[in-house]
Amino acid sequence: MAKSMTSDARKKDTCEKIELGGLIVKAGLRYEKRALLLGLLIEAERRIKGDDAEKSRLTAIGAEAFGNDGE
C-alpha cells in the first residue's frame, strides 16, 4: 500500500509540474532561459508578498488570459 501511495504522490507531482510548464508556454515564455524564468518568478513572489493590490492586479491579468481561450 505504501508503494501505491508513493506512486500516486509521484503522479500528482508530475501532473502539477506539467500544468505549471503549460503556464510558462501560455505566457509566451517557452523559449526563454530557465534562469530568466526563475528570476521572474522570484521577483513576482517578492512583489506580491504583503501587497494585496499587486496580487489582485496580476490575478486579473491571469484570469483575463485564461478567459481568452475558454479555460
C-alpha positions as semicolon CSV with decimal commas, in nm:
position;residue;x (nm);y (nm);z (nm)
1;M;0,000;0,000;0,000
2;A;0,284;0,240;0,076
3;K;0,417;0,176;-0,272
4;S;0,080;0,274;-0,419
5;M;0,072;0,597;-0,218
6;T;0,422;0,680;-0,334
7;S;0,319;0,618;-0,693
8;D;0,007;0,833;-0,651
9;A;0,209;1,114;-0,496
10;R;0,458;1,094;-0,783
11;K;0,177;1,107;-1,039
12;K;0,024;1,410;-0,867
13;D;0,364;1,584;-0,857
14;T;0,421;1,511;-1,226
15;C;0,076;1,644;-1,317
16;E;0,139;1,967;-1,123
17;K;0,473;2,019;-1,297
18;I;0,318;1,967;-1,639
19;E;0,042;2,218;-1,557
20;L;0,298;2,472;-1,436
21;G;0,501;2,422;-1,753
22;G;0,185;2,488;-1,951
23;L;0,154;2,824;-1,778
24;I;0,503;2,916;-1,898
25;V;0,401;2,828;-2,254
26;K;0,071;3,016;-2,223
27;A;0,257;3,327;-2,105
28;G;0,466;3,315;-2,423
29;L;0,787;3,231;-2,239
30;R;0,852;2,883;-2,378
31;Y;1,189;2,967;-2,531
32;E;1,329;3,186;-2,255
33;K;1,623;3,067;-2,048
34;R;1,543;2,889;-1,724
35;A;1,744;3,142;-1,523
36;L;1,524;3,422;-1,659
37;L;1,206;3,230;-1,578
38;L;1,322;3,163;-1,225
39;G;1,422;3,526;-1,183
40;L;1,079;3,639;-1,300
41;L;0,907;3,409;-1,054
42;I;1,130;3,514;-0,764
43;E;1,068;3,880;-0,843
44;A;0,693;3,820;-0,867
45;E;0,692;3,644;-0,531
46;R;0,871;3,943;-0,375
47;R;0,627;4,187;-0,535
48;I;0,311;4,014;-0,416
49;K;0,434;3,939;-0,064
50;G;0,225;4,167;0,154
51;D;0,090;4,364;-0,142
52;D;-0,271;4,265;-0,196
53;A;-0,322;4,528;-0,467
54;E;-0,036;4,389;-0,677
55;K;-0,159;4,034;-0,619
56;S;-0,508;4,135;-0,735
57;R;-0,369;4,317;-1,039
58;L;-0,166;4,016;-1,150
59;T;-0,454;3,777;-1,078
60;A;-0,678;3,985;-1,304
61;I;-0,421;3,969;-1,584
62;G;-0,402;3,590;-1,549
63;A;-0,778;3,548;-1,532
64;E;-0,816;3,753;-1,850
65;A;-0,556;3,536;-2,025
66;F;-0,741;3,220;-1,921
67;G;-1,069;3,374;-2,034
68;N;-0,932;3,434;-2,381
69;D;-0,910;3,062;-2,454
70;G;-1,208;2,928;-2,264
71;E;-1,018;2,787;-1,964
